[in-house]
């Protein structure tokens, strides 16, 4: 049975306060929080309504009114709602079109209502072996929200970004996020081997869901399989916290970390995806053209400039 989808952490006051401190204009509505983003060199803006509740006709009508009031070209919607033909039709009928994604349209959920024995038995045999290996090697995993643990997270994120060559949020972004979320939503799970922190994950817990948005690890001691044990300890932590579902925060076909997540036998969940609620059609089409050019330039830049953190 599919669990009831709760309010997403990105629609909490703590996250809204963080985004406001980051510099975004935040608007609170009866449906949730929108962030408004000014388009450089213009008086136009776009709205972002990320992980919003399931859209309704009245909600879309009211969002259009808000958009017109605040001079928005469009509002990007990425509802925390499952894919259905009925919902897609509602969005299309209200002027929304498929947009460029921020979140992946599918994710993985692990059902935490099962016993530890059932969960462990459902994993790939290689994954179970790696968990036992990490334990045998002496890898220790614990929750640690200290300043020292967060600094280790930043250190390992920097190492991971430079090693894998992907663009990540800046160090300032992570520091500000942790400052606003550490007392209510976020926690750090760290794996230590021979007194050295080699893996850190940031977990969000909200209502009956546990989420895994960020993680970083060292290439050093990778043979002790710390990540496998961290995932298992995160699952057990979620159960102890009374969570019913562990959301692994995204799924991309063919990616190494997707294969890692798949080895824990999660369920594939398909959301309604990304939709742009268009208000000003001519400017929206111009924006999409310029956006496409911008991403082409960024991809070209990535060939010559290594990402930094």
C-alpha positions in Angstrom: 0.0 0.0 0.0 1.4 3.4 -1.0 2.0 5.6 2.0 0.3 9.0 2.2 2.6 11.7 0.9 3.3 14.3 3.6 4.5 17.9 3.3 8.0 17.8 1.8 10.9 19.3 3.9 11.4 21.9 1.1 7.9 23.2 1.9 8.7 23.9 5.6 9.2 27.2 7.4 12.8 26.2 8.2 13.6 25.7 4.5 11.8 28.9 3.6 13.9 30.8 6.2 17.0 29.3 4.8 16.1 30.3 1.2 15.3 33.8 2.5 18.7 34.0 4.2 20.3 32.8 1.0 18.9 35.8 -0.8 15.7 34.5 -2.4 12.4 36.4 -2.2 10.0 34.0 -0.5 6.3 34.1 -0.7 4.0 32.2 1.6 0.7 31.0 0.2 -1.9 28.8 1.7 -0.5 26.0 -0.5 3.1 26.5 0.5 6.2 28.5 -0.1 7.3 29.9 -3.4 10.7 31.5 -4.2 10.9 34.3 -6.7 14.0 34.8 -8.8 14.7 38.0 -10.7 15.9 37.7 -14.3 19.1 39.8 -14.6 18.9 43.1 -16.5 15.1 43.0 -16.6 12.1 43.7 -14.3 10.8 40.2 -14.8 10.9 37.2 -12.4 10.2 33.5 -12.4 8.6 31.6 -9.5 9.7 28.3 -8.1 7.2 26.1 -6.3 9.3 23.0 -5.6 7.9 19.9 -4.0 4.5 21.6 -3.7 1.4 19.7 -2.7 -0.7 18.0 -5.4 -2.2 20.7 -7.7 -5.9 21.5 -7.9 -7.8 23.7 -10.3 -8.3 26.4 -7.7 -4.7 26.2 -6.6 -3.5 26.8 -10.2 -5.9 29.7 -10.7 -4.7 31.4 -7.5 -1.0 30.8 -8.5 -1.7 32.5 -11.8 -3.1 35.5 -9.9 0.0 35.6 -7.7 2.2 35.4 -10.8 0.5 38.4 -12.5 0.7 40.4 -9.2 4.5 39.8 -8.9 5.4 40.1 -12.6 6.3 36.5 -13.1 6.9 35.0 -16.6 6.0 31.6 -15.3 6.0 29.4 -12.1 8.0 26.2 -12.2 6.0 23.4 -10.5 7.6 20.2 -9.2 4.8 18.8 -7.1 5.4 16.1 -4.5 2.6 14.1 -6.2 2.5 10.9 -8.0 2.1 10.6 -11.8 -1.4 10.2 -13.1 -3.0 11.0 -16.4 -5.7 13.0 -14.6 -3.2 15.3 -13.0 -1.2 15.8 -16.2 -4.4 16.7 -18.0 -5.3 19.2 -15.3 -1.9 20.9 -15.6 -2.1 21.1 -19.4 -5.7 22.5 -19.3 -4.5 25.3 -17.0 -1.7 26.4 -19.3 1.2 24.4 -17.9 3.8 22.8 -20.1 6.6 20.3 -19.4 9.7 22.2 -18.1 13.4 21.6 -17.5 13.8 19.5 -14.4 15.4 20.4 -11.1 14.5 17.2 -9.3 14.5 13.9 -11.1 11.0 12.7 -12.0 11.5 9.4 -10.3 13.0 8.4 -7.0 13.4 5.4 -4.7 11.4 4.7 -1.6 12.3 2.0 1.0 9.4 0.7 3.1 10.5 1.0 6.7 7.5 -0.7 8.2 9.2 -4.1 7.5 11.3 -5.7 10.1 15.1 -5.4 10.0 15.3 -9.1 9.1 12.9 -8.6 6.1 14.8 -5.5 4.9 18.2 -7.1 5.1 17.0 -10.3 3.4 15.6 -8.1 0.5 19.0 -6.5 -0.3 21.4 -7.9 -3.0 23.6 -10.6 -1.7 26.7 -8.5 -2.5 25.3 -5.6 -0.5 24.7 -7.8 2.5 28.2 -9.1 2.2 29.6 -5.5 2.0 27.6 -4.5 5.2 29.1 -7.4 7.1 32.6 -6.6 5.7 32.4 -3.0 6.9 31.3 -4.2 10.4 34.1 -6.8 10.5 36.7 -4.2 9.4 35.6 -2.0 12.3 33.8 0.8 10.5 31.7 2.8 13.1 28.6 4.7 12.1 26.9 7.3 14.3 24.8 10.4 14.4 27.0 13.4 15.0 25.6 17.0 14.7 28.7 18.7 16.1 30.5 21.5 14.4 33.4 19.1 13.9 31.2 16.6 12.1 29.8 19.3 9.8 33.3 20.5 8.9 34.2 16.9 8.0 31.1 16.9 5.8 32.4 20.0 4.0 35.8 18.5 3.6 34.5 15.3 2.1 32.1 17.2 -0.1 35.0 19.2 -1.5 37.0 16.0 -2.1 34.0 14.3 -3.8 33.2 17.3 -6.1 36.9 17.5 -7.2 37.1 13.8 -7.7 33.9 13.3 -9.6 33.8 16.6 -11.4 30.2 17.6 -10.8 28.8 21.0 -9.9 27.5 21.3 -6.4 26.1 24.0 -4.2 28.7 26.2 -2.7 30.3 25.9 0.8 28.4 29.0 1.9 25.1 27.4 0.7 25.7 24.3 2.8 26.8 26.3 5.9 23.6 28.4 5.7 21.4 25.3 5.1 22.9 23.6 8.1 22.5 26.7 10.3 18.8 26.8 9.6 18.0 23.1 9.5 20.2 21.4 12.1 17.9 21.9 15.0 14.7 20.6 13.4 15.1 18.8 10.0 18.7 17.8 9.4 21.2 15.5 11.0 24.6 14.1 10.0 25.4 10.4 9.9 29.2 9.8 9.8 31.3 6.7 9.3 34.7 6.4 10.9 37.5 4.0 10.2 40.7 3.9 12.2 39.6 7.2 13.9 39.2 8.9 10.5 35.9 10.1 9.1 35.6 8.6 5.6 31.8 9.1 4.8 29.2 11.7 5.9 25.6 11.9 4.9 23.1 14.6 5.6 19.6 13.2 6.4 16.3 15.1 6.6 13.6 13.8 8.9 10.1 15.3 8.5 6.9 13.7 9.8 7.0 10.0 8.9 9.6 10.3 6.1 13.3 10.1 6.2 15.2 11.7 3.2 18.8 11.3 1.9 19.6 14.6 0.1 23.4 14.9 0.5 26.4 12.6 0.9 30.1 12.7 0.5 32.9 10.2 1.0 36.7 9.7 0.7 38.3 7.5 -1.9 40.6 6.5 0.9 39.7 3.2 2.5 37.0 2.6 -0.1 37.7 -1.1 0.3 36.1 -1.2 3.7 32.6 -0.5 2.2 31.6 2.3 4.6 28.8 3.6 2.3 27.0 0.2 2.4 27.0 0.3 6.2 25.9 3.9 6.3 22.9 3.1 4.2 22.0 0.2 6.5 22.4 2.3 9.6 20.3 5.1 8.0 17.5 2.6 7.4 17.7 1.4 11.0 17.8 5.0 12.2 14.7 5.8 10.3 12.8 2.9 11.8 13.9 3.9 15.3 12.6 7.5 14.6 9.2 6.0 13.7 9.5 6.7 10.0 7.5 4.6 7.5 9.4 5.6 4.3 13.0 6.3 3.4 13.1 8.6 0.3 16.5 8.3 -1.4 16.1 11.7 -3.1 16.4 10.9 -6.8 17.1 8.3 -9.5 19.0 8.7 -12.7 19.3 5.7 -15.1 22.9 4.4 -15.6 24.4 6.4 -12.8 26.7 4.6 -10.3 25.0 5.8 -7.3 21.6 4.8 -8.7 22.9 1.3 -9.0 24.1 1.6 -5.4 20.6 2.6 -4.3 19.0 -0.2 -6.3 21.0 -2.8 -4.4 18.8 -2.1 -1.3 15.7 -3.2 -3.2 13.7 0.1 -3.1 10.5 0.8 -4.9 10.7 3.1 -7.9 8.3 6.0 -7.5 7.3 8.2 -10.4 6.2 11.8 -9.7 4.2 14.1 -12.0 7.5 15.7 -13.0 8.3 19.3 -13.8 5.8 21.7 -15.3 6.0 25.4 -16.1 2.8 27.3 -15.4 3.2 29.9 -18.2 1.9 33.4 -17.7 3.7 35.4 -20.4 4.1 33.1 -23.5 6.4 35.3 -25.6 8.8 36.0 -22.8 8.6 32.4 -21.7 9.7 31.1 -25.1 12.5 33.7 -25.1 13.6 32.6 -21.7 13.7 28.9 -22.7 15.9 29.8 -25.7 18.3 31.7 -23.5 18.2 29.0 -20.8 19.2 26.4 -23.4 22.1 28.6 -24.6 23.2 29.1 -21.0 23.3 25.3 -20.3 25.3 24.7 -23.5 27.9 27.3 -22.3 28.1 25.7 -18.9 28.6 22.2 -20.4 31.3 23.7 -22.7 32.9 25.4 -19.7 32.9 22.1 -17.7 35.3 20.6 -20.3 38.0 23.2 -19.5 37.3 24.3 -15.9 37.1 21.8 -13.1 34.2 22.3 -10.6 35.2 23.9 -7.3 33.6 23.8 -3.9 
